[in-house]
Amino acid sequence: TDKRQPIDFVSKRTIATIISLVLLIGSVVSLATQGLNFGIDFTGGTMIELSYQTPAELDKIREKLNQAGYQEAVVQNFGSIYDVLIRLPAQASPNMAELSNQIVSLLQQSEVELDIRRIEFVGPQVGKELTEQGGLAMVYALIGILIYVAFRFEYRFA
């Protein structure tokens, strides 16, 4: 016969409450100290995708960019070890196309052959609008979830 032991969840509510509070407080402290880490889509900037014929050496690429004055550039592989993604925050320079051309020509000076896959520019105004719309979408989703829970379950559980 199948003997199932009932689990007394009510007696474990203190442990569950403590765990929930610790996670909640940790999340709030993390948000307060570190803030949100928005990508280029939200902050504005330039994204350059390059493809190398040989495995890309990220350290050398970072070093070249640092020497050229682009210390805030984020360099990482994506897809494969041959593909490189370079992200630059929005610059005071009005001409982002010129900025990306400078970076590509700087990297093409090396003996390794590379292909330009994509160059994207996102202005800070577009990023600001995306941030506002994303925040509103999150608020609407939370309201929708609360309404669903209120109707789906008994009011005292909602």
C-alpha positions in Angstrom: 0.0 0.0 0.0 1.0 3.6 -0.6 1.6 5.3 2.7 2.2 9.0 2.3 3.3 11.0 5.2 1.6 14.4 5.4 4.0 17.3 5.5 3.3 19.9 8.2 3.9 23.1 6.2 2.4 25.3 8.9 5.2 24.4 11.3 7.8 25.3 8.8 6.4 28.8 8.1 9.0 30.5 10.4 11.9 29.1 8.4 10.2 30.0 5.1 9.6 33.6 6.3 13.2 34.0 7.5 14.6 32.7 4.2 12.2 35.0 2.2 13.2 38.0 4.4 16.9 37.3 4.0 16.6 37.1 0.2 14.4 40.2 0.1 16.8 42.3 2.2 19.8 41.0 0.2 18.1 42.0 -3.0 17.3 45.5 -1.8 20.9 46.0 -0.4 22.3 44.8 -3.7 20.1 47.2 -5.7 21.0 50.1 -3.4 24.7 49.5 -3.5 25.3 48.4 -7.0 22.3 49.7 -8.9 21.0 48.2 -12.1 23.5 47.3 -14.8 21.9 48.5 -18.0 23.2 47.4 -21.4 23.9 49.6 -24.4 20.2 49.4 -25.5 19.2 51.3 -22.4 22.2 53.6 -21.8 23.2 54.4 -25.4 26.6 53.7 -27.1 28.2 51.7 -29.8 28.4 48.0 -30.4 30.8 46.5 -32.9 30.9 42.8 -33.9 34.0 41.5 -35.5 35.0 38.1 -36.9 38.6 37.1 -36.9 40.2 34.4 -39.1 42.1 33.0 -36.1 41.0 32.7 -32.5 40.7 36.3 -31.2 43.1 37.3 -28.4 40.8 39.4 -26.2 43.7 40.6 -24.0 45.6 42.1 -26.9 42.4 43.8 -28.2 41.7 45.3 -24.8 45.3 46.5 -24.5 45.1 48.2 -27.9 41.8 49.9 -27.0 43.2 51.0 -23.6 46.3 52.5 -25.3 44.0 54.4 -27.7 42.0 55.9 -24.9 39.0 53.6 -24.9 39.3 52.4 -21.3 35.6 51.9 -20.8 35.3 49.5 -23.8 33.9 46.0 -23.0 35.5 43.3 -25.1 34.1 39.7 -25.1 33.7 36.6 -27.3 30.3 35.7 -28.5 29.2 32.7 -30.5 32.7 31.3 -31.0 36.3 32.1 -30.2 36.6 33.8 -33.6 33.9 36.4 -33.0 34.4 39.5 -30.8 31.9 41.9 -29.4 33.1 45.4 -28.5 30.7 47.7 -26.5 31.5 51.4 -26.0 29.4 53.7 -23.8 27.9 56.8 -25.3 30.7 59.4 -26.0 30.6 63.1 -26.0 31.8 63.0 -29.6 28.8 63.7 -31.9 29.9 61.5 -34.7 29.6 57.8 -33.6 30.3 56.5 -37.1 33.8 58.2 -37.0 34.4 56.6 -33.6 33.6 53.1 -34.8 35.8 53.7 -37.9 38.7 54.7 -35.6 38.3 51.6 -33.5 38.0 49.2 -36.5 41.0 50.8 -38.3 43.0 50.6 -35.0 42.3 46.8 -34.8 42.9 46.3 -38.5 46.5 47.5 -38.0 47.3 44.1 -36.5 48.6 41.3 -38.6 45.4 39.3 -38.0 42.7 39.6 -40.6 39.2 40.5 -39.4 35.8 41.1 -40.9 33.2 43.6 -39.7 30.0 41.9 -39.0 27.9 44.7 -37.6 28.1 48.2 -36.1 25.2 49.6 -34.1 24.6 53.0 -32.5 22.0 53.6 -29.9 21.5 57.2 -28.8 21.0 58.1 -25.2 17.5 59.5 -25.9 16.4 56.1 -27.3 18.0 54.4 -24.3 16.1 56.6 -21.9 12.8 55.9 -23.7 13.4 52.1 -23.6 14.2 52.3 -19.9 11.0 54.2 -19.1 8.9 51.9 -21.3 10.5 48.8 -19.8 9.8 50.0 -16.3 6.1 50.7 -17.2 5.8 47.3 -18.7 7.1 45.7 -15.5 4.6 47.7 -13.4 1.7 46.7 -15.7 2.8 43.0 -15.5 3.0 43.1 -11.7 -0.5 44.7 -11.5 -1.8 42.0 -13.9 -0.3 39.2 -11.7 -1.8 40.7 -8.6 -5.3 40.9 -10.2 -5.0 37.3 -11.4 -4.0 36.1 -7.9 -6.7 38.1 -6.3 -9.4 36.5 -8.5 -7.9 33.0 -8.8 -7.3 32.4 -5.1 -9.3 33.2 -2.0 -8.8 36.9 -1.0 -7.0 36.1 2.2 -4.3 34.2 0.3 -4.0 36.9 -2.3 
